[in-house]
């Protein structure tokens, strides 16, 4: 049997920190559904299992509610099997009842209660939908004794935290790490973790089909599953579905000579226009190099889809030449000296030193630009 495992679509997720790029990122999540449908059609996967959090919240606007359903409708040869997750849990008169009232596409199956569901003659699905945002009990327990006919594949579908995987020990919506073995499942399709991750021989988190944060999945993907028959090891093949890559990168700078290398490495990437990067910069630069860095970052920001530099660990140490460029001997030079002393004052708080450094940079840029010097 061949099918696709996906989860955590988070349709309707806000990206307010991204300004005018927000609408693009929201649309990318919808485009990922179409990518999944095309993949299913191309690979002959009759079923797509969506392991929770199709929506980002349990009260989406009407248009947001309908958008993913209409995209799934466009692939009538594919059966889409969805369970509620912790973001879009099922409650009375909630989003799933609203969707049903609108009329679900005939190829979209929302599983709101636990119980065996036939996936044709060769497989049975065991869904574990969430009815609350946070459950303390393992909602996959019932799978251990759930019946299936001889020769049928047993496929579990759940959303939550595998016990022992969350080091805090207080994971919400717990799932036994050995559930697949206990319940004789040929595969357990999980959602909630936004990275593709194998938990056991037949237990996987699919990750999200369109990445949505730094320090998580770099690019969206889904899992294509092939299982020859009951008891056979599943063949799991990741397929990219995401349009945008989210990358966090750290760089250490110790002088002007490092700037060429930094810019060259970033510009060498083949995916700049679809790259979102959080760039953590650390080290020490003089004022001339720091001003040059500002110029380079502005150019890179224009080249990338999104660039978010973090300069909190990058410090400014002006040279004598830097200070003389501000003012050889005058009021501005006196101000620059005071700012330099504050920036180097070990008794000052980190925030105070940081403000002094930033003020020095701005003073340097203002006086440089005022003299018409090249940027």
BANUPA-807887 format. One record per residue (C-alpha): residue number from 1; x, y, z. Coordinates in nm, 3 decimals. Layout:
<pts>
PT     i         x         y         z
PT   NUM         X         Y         Z
...
</pts>
This chain:
<pts>
PT     i         x         y         z
PT     1     0.000     0.000     0.000
PT     2     0.119     0.350    -0.080
PT     3     0.002     0.662     0.103
PT     4     0.124     1.005     0.217
PT     5     0.170     1.113     0.579
PT     6     0.155     1.484     0.659
PT     7     0.060     1.705     0.954
PT     8     0.068     2.056     1.101
PT     9    -0.053     2.256     0.805
PT    10    -0.145     2.542     1.043
PT    11    -0.373     2.709     0.788
PT    12    -0.447     3.064     0.900
PT    13    -0.123     3.100     1.094
PT    14    -0.038     3.469     1.137
PT    15     0.304     3.603     1.043
PT    16     0.260     3.956     1.176
PT    17     0.631     4.013     1.235
PT    18     0.694     3.982     0.862
PT    19     0.513     4.294     0.747
PT    20     0.398     4.285     0.387
PT    21     0.540     3.933     0.351
PT    22     0.270     3.793     0.581
PT    23     0.017     3.728     0.307
PT    24     0.280     3.552     0.095
PT    25     0.368     3.315     0.378
PT    26     0.002     3.242     0.449
PT    27    -0.061     3.163     0.082
PT    28     0.242     2.934     0.075
PT    29     0.074     2.710     0.331
PT    30    -0.223     2.670     0.097
PT    31     0.005     2.608    -0.201
PT    32     0.166     2.323    -0.005
PT    33    -0.170     2.140    -0.008
PT    34    -0.169     2.153    -0.385
PT    35     0.190     2.022    -0.386
PT    36     0.077     1.729    -0.170
PT    37    -0.212     1.657    -0.405
PT    38     0.015     1.661    -0.709
PT    39     0.262     1.432    -0.534
PT    40    -0.015     1.186    -0.442
PT    41    -0.139     1.181    -0.801
PT    42     0.210     1.140    -0.945
PT    43     0.307     0.861    -0.704
PT    44    -0.024     0.677    -0.710
PT    45    -0.095     0.734    -0.340
PT    46    -0.468     0.690    -0.293
PT    47    -0.473     0.821     0.065
PT    48    -0.327     1.125     0.241
PT    49    -0.321     1.108     0.621
PT    50    -0.326     1.447     0.794
PT    51    -0.215     1.396     1.156
PT    52    -0.376     1.701     1.315
PT    53    -0.348     2.080     1.316
PT    54    -0.483     2.135     0.969
PT    55    -0.581     2.478     1.105
PT    56    -0.379     2.708     1.328
PT    57    -0.671     2.775     1.565
PT    58    -1.013     2.630     1.645
PT    59    -1.212     2.935     1.534
PT    60    -1.092     3.030     1.185
PT    61    -1.266     3.287     0.970
PT    62    -1.511     3.146     0.716
PT    63    -1.278     3.193     0.420
PT    64    -0.986     3.040     0.611
PT    65    -1.206     2.744     0.702
PT    66    -1.297     2.675     0.341
PT    67    -0.963     2.739     0.168
PT    68    -0.787     2.408     0.246
PT    69    -1.104     2.206     0.188
PT    70    -1.142     2.352    -0.160
PT    71    -0.783     2.271    -0.245
PT    72    -0.830     1.910    -0.136
PT    73    -1.149     1.898    -0.345
PT    74    -0.935     1.964    -0.653
PT    75    -0.778     1.617    -0.621
PT    76    -1.087     1.391    -0.633
PT    77    -0.883     1.072    -0.686
PT    78    -0.714     1.124    -0.349
PT    79    -0.885     1.046    -0.019
PT    80    -0.778     1.294     0.250
PT    81    -0.808     1.165     0.609
PT    82    -0.791     1.436     0.876
PT    83    -0.795     1.431     1.257
PT    84    -0.822     1.735     1.487
PT    85    -0.503     1.834     1.671
PT    86    -0.434     2.058     1.966
PT    87    -0.468     2.377     1.758
PT    88    -0.792     2.271     1.588
PT    89    -0.938     2.031     1.845
PT    90    -1.296     1.913     1.806
PT    91    -1.563     2.071     2.025
PT    92    -1.936     2.106     1.993
PT    93    -2.036     2.370     1.735
PT    94    -1.668     2.422     1.662
PT    95    -1.485     2.443     1.334
PT    96    -1.544     2.081     1.233
PT    97    -1.919     2.111     1.282
PT    98    -1.907     2.436     1.085
PT    99    -1.717     2.261     0.805
PT   100    -1.966     1.974     0.798
PT   101    -2.256     2.220     0.780
PT   102    -2.099     2.381     0.475
PT   103    -2.069     2.043     0.306
PT   104    -1.736     1.864     0.298
PT   105    -1.588     1.761    -0.035
PT   106    -1.667     1.390    -0.091
PT   107    -1.297     1.299    -0.087
PT   108    -1.229     1.467     0.249
PT   109    -1.288     1.252     0.557
PT   110    -1.275     1.415     0.901
PT   111    -1.239     1.156     1.177
PT   112    -1.389     1.298     1.495
PT   113    -1.423     0.980     1.700
PT   114    -1.182     0.696     1.771
PT   115    -1.262     0.370     1.596
PT   116    -1.146     0.153     1.303
PT   117    -1.195     0.304     0.956
PT   118    -1.150     0.093     0.644
PT   119    -0.900     0.219     0.388
PT   120    -1.027    -0.015     0.121
PT   121    -0.998    -0.392     0.163
PT   122    -0.628    -0.397     0.248
PT   123    -0.591    -0.157     0.540
PT   124    -0.766    -0.016     0.843
PT   125    -0.705     0.327     0.995
PT   126    -0.712     0.394     1.370
PT   127    -0.760     0.769     1.428
PT   128    -0.708     0.935     1.768
PT   129    -0.868     1.283     1.738
PT   130    -0.828     1.547     2.007
PT   131    -1.137     1.691     2.173
PT   132    -0.939     1.930     2.393
PT   133    -0.630     2.139     2.345
PT   134    -0.454     1.942     2.617
PT   135    -0.517     1.582     2.719
PT   136    -0.352     1.410     3.013
PT   137    -0.437     1.058     2.896
PT   138    -0.291     0.872     2.601
PT   139    -0.568     0.873     2.340
PT   140    -0.396     0.595     2.145
PT   141    -0.449     0.335     2.421
PT   142    -0.755     0.191     2.250
PT   143    -0.554     0.091     1.945
PT   144    -0.399    -0.202     2.135
PT   145    -0.728    -0.395     2.134
PT   146    -0.883    -0.252     1.818
PT   147    -0.984    -0.528     1.575
PT   148    -0.880    -0.571     1.214
PT   149    -0.925    -0.850     0.964
PT   150    -0.647    -1.095     0.886
PT   151    -0.416    -0.963     0.616
PT   152    -0.510    -0.599     0.669
PT   153    -0.251    -0.329     0.738
PT   154    -0.302    -0.152     1.070
PT   155    -0.234     0.224     1.046
PT   156    -0.250     0.459     1.345
PT   157    -0.311     0.834     1.315
PT   158    -0.248     1.059     1.618
PT   159    -0.137     1.403     1.734
PT   160     0.068     1.461     2.046
PT   161     0.396     1.419     2.230
PT   162     0.571     1.084     2.241
PT   163     0.646     0.999     2.602
PT   164     1.016     1.017     2.679
PT   165     1.081     1.237     2.378
PT   166     0.984     1.558     2.561
PT   167     1.258     1.600     2.823
PT   168     1.038     1.819     3.043
PT   169     0.840     1.514     3.149
PT   170     0.508     1.702     3.139
PT   171     0.421     1.674     2.771
PT   172     0.063     1.746     2.671
PT   173    -0.132     1.486     2.474
PT   174     0.105     1.200     2.560
PT   175     0.159     0.905     2.327
PT   176     0.344     0.589     2.430
PT   177     0.672     0.560     2.244
PT   178     0.607     0.189     2.182
PT   179     0.243     0.228     2.075
PT   180     0.310     0.085     1.730
PT   181     0.454    -0.232     1.883
PT   182     0.183    -0.263     2.151
PT   183    -0.099    -0.221     1.899
PT   184     0.065    -0.425     1.622
PT   185     0.056    -0.121     1.398
PT   186     0.232    -0.139     1.066
PT   187     0.272     0.238     1.084
PT   188     0.188     0.515     1.333
PT   189     0.153     0.855     1.165
PT   190     0.210     1.139     1.412
PT   191     0.166     1.515     1.413
PT   192     0.255     1.801     1.651
PT   193     0.634     1.815     1.612
PT   194     0.723     2.053     1.328
PT   195     1.022     1.850     1.216
PT   196     1.039     1.523     1.029
PT   197     1.149     1.273     1.290
PT   198     1.160     0.897     1.322
PT   199     1.062     0.773     1.668
PT   200     1.074     0.399     1.601
PT   201     1.085     0.148     1.314
PT   202     0.721     0.223     1.224
PT   203     0.658     0.555     1.401
PT   204     0.727     0.894     1.244
PT   205     0.646     1.261     1.280
PT   206     0.590     1.398     0.930
PT   207     0.687     1.756     1.013
PT   208     0.512     2.045     0.843
PT   209     0.469     2.073     0.464
PT   210     0.565     2.443     0.474
PT   211     0.818     2.555     0.733
PT   212     0.698     2.830     0.965
PT   213     0.966     2.918     1.217
PT   214     1.338     2.940     1.277
PT   215     1.510     2.668     1.482
PT   216     1.270     2.408     1.348
PT   217     1.219     2.236     1.015
PT   218     1.429     2.412     0.754
PT   219     1.203     2.336     0.460
PT   220     0.859     2.174     0.438
PT   221     0.813     1.813     0.339
PT   222     0.580     1.515     0.364
PT   223     0.643     1.141     0.387
PT   224     0.559     0.896     0.110
PT   225     0.494     0.550     0.257
PT   226     0.518     0.210     0.094
PT   227     0.423    -0.095     0.300
PT   228     0.433    -0.430     0.120
PT   229     0.199    -0.602     0.365
PT   230     0.124    -0.670     0.731
PT   231     0.444    -0.702     0.932
PT   232     0.662    -0.557     0.655
PT   233     0.894    -0.267     0.737
PT   234     0.757     0.058     0.597
PT   235     0.962     0.232     0.331
PT   236     0.957     0.601     0.416
PT   237     1.063     0.861     0.157
PT   238     1.060     1.235     0.241
PT   239     0.943     1.466    -0.039
PT   240     0.985     1.841    -0.041
PT   241     0.660     2.037    -0.059
PT   242     0.769     2.370     0.091
PT   243     0.845     2.680    -0.112
PT   244     1.043     2.870     0.154
PT   245     1.351     2.774     0.351
PT   246     1.386     2.899     0.711
PT   247     1.746     2.908     0.823
PT   248     1.925     3.034     1.132
PT   249     2.296     3.099     1.088
PT   250     2.565     3.224     1.325
PT   251     2.878     3.413     1.219
PT   252     3.175     3.549     1.415
PT   253     3.327     3.875     1.291
PT   254     3.660     4.009     1.410
PT   255     3.741     4.273     1.153
PT   256     3.666     4.430     0.819
PT   257     3.832     4.139     0.641
PT   258     3.554     3.906     0.753
PT   259     3.281     4.101     0.576
PT   260     3.374     3.997     0.224
PT   261     3.363     3.630     0.323
PT   262     3.029     3.668     0.500
PT   263     2.864     3.839     0.206
PT   264     3.013     3.592    -0.043
PT   265     2.885     3.292     0.153
PT   266     2.536     3.433     0.174
PT   267     2.519     3.540    -0.189
PT   268     2.643     3.198    -0.301
PT   269     2.319     3.040    -0.185
PT   270     2.099     2.942    -0.482
PT   271     1.771     3.015    -0.301
PT   272     1.803     3.375    -0.187
PT   273     1.461     3.487    -0.311
PT   274     1.288     3.209    -0.115
PT   275     1.514     3.221     0.191
PT   276     1.416     3.348     0.535
PT   277     1.726     3.386     0.750
PT   278     1.791     3.482     1.107
PT   279     2.154     3.588     1.107
PT   280     2.321     3.591     1.448
PT   281     2.636     3.803     1.438
PT   282     2.893     3.810     1.716
PT   283     3.241     3.953     1.762
PT   284     3.395     4.300     1.744
PT   285     3.422     4.556     1.463
PT   286     3.553     4.907     1.443
PT   287     3.316     5.184     1.335
PT   288     3.425     5.182     0.972
PT   289     3.364     4.807     0.940
PT   290     3.037     4.832     1.132
PT   291     2.909     5.096     0.892
PT   292     3.017     4.878     0.600
PT   293     2.824     4.591     0.755
PT   294     2.508     4.808     0.761
PT   295     2.543     4.870     0.389
PT   296     2.600     4.502     0.309
PT   297     2.307     4.388     0.521
PT   298     2.077     4.635     0.345
PT   299     2.178     4.489     0.008
PT   300     2.134     4.133     0.131
PT   301     1.794     4.218     0.273
PT   302     1.689     4.332    -0.073
PT   303     1.824     4.010    -0.225
PT   304     1.654     3.772     0.020
PT   305     1.289     3.702     0.086
PT   306     1.354     3.790     0.452
PT   307     1.666     3.875     0.649
PT   308     1.653     3.920     1.024
PT   309     1.998     4.012     1.160
PT   310     2.065     3.988     1.532
PT   311     2.353     4.218     1.626
PT   312     2.312     4.195     2.002
PT   313     2.641     4.007     2.040
PT   314     2.833     4.219     1.789
PT   315     3.030     4.496     1.961
PT   316     3.179     4.820     1.835
PT   317     3.530     4.932     1.929
PT   318     3.612     5.257     1.751
PT   319     3.967     5.332     1.646
PT   320     4.131     5.672     1.667
PT   321     4.077     5.707     1.293
PT   322     3.706     5.634     1.341
PT   323     3.671     5.909     1.599
PT   324     3.859     6.158     1.383
PT   325     3.620     6.085     1.097
PT   326     3.336     6.193     1.326
PT   327     3.518     6.509     1.435
PT   328     3.890     6.575     1.477
PT   329     3.847     6.807     1.773
PT   330     3.507     6.945     1.860
PT   331     3.168     6.891     2.013
PT   332     3.093     6.579     1.811
PT   333     3.431     6.431     1.898
PT   334     3.362     6.495     2.266
PT   335     3.026     6.320     2.234
PT   336     3.188     6.028     2.056
PT   337     3.449     5.995     2.332
PT   338     3.178     5.984     2.598
PT   339     2.990     5.717     2.405
PT   340     3.307     5.514     2.359
PT   341     3.379     5.530     2.733
PT   342     3.024     5.421     2.810
PT   343     3.049     5.133     2.563
PT   344     3.369     5.011     2.729
PT   345     3.257     5.074     3.088
PT   346     3.252     4.737     3.264
PT   347     3.040     4.884     3.545
PT   348     2.759     4.974     3.305
PT   349     2.482     4.727     3.230
PT   350     2.493     4.533     2.901
PT   351     2.192     4.731     2.782
PT   352     2.363     5.061     2.859
PT   353     2.680     4.956     2.678
PT   354     2.472     4.836     2.386
PT   355     2.289     5.168     2.358
PT   356     2.620     5.354     2.362
PT   357     2.754     5.134     2.083
PT   358     2.446     5.189     1.870
PT   359     2.462     5.562     1.930
PT   360     2.825     5.563     1.817
PT   361     2.731     5.381     1.498
PT   362     2.449     5.623     1.424
PT   363     2.671     5.924     1.497
PT   364     2.935     5.786     1.263
PT   365     2.680     5.722     0.987
PT   366     2.528     6.068     1.022
PT   367     2.859     6.251     1.004
PT   368     2.986     6.031     0.723
PT   369     2.673     6.076     0.514
PT   370     2.671     6.448     0.595
PT   371     3.014     6.477     0.438
PT   372     2.899     6.290     0.130
PT   373     3.131     5.995     0.183
PT   374     3.065     5.678    -0.013
PT   375     2.843     5.427     0.165
</pts>
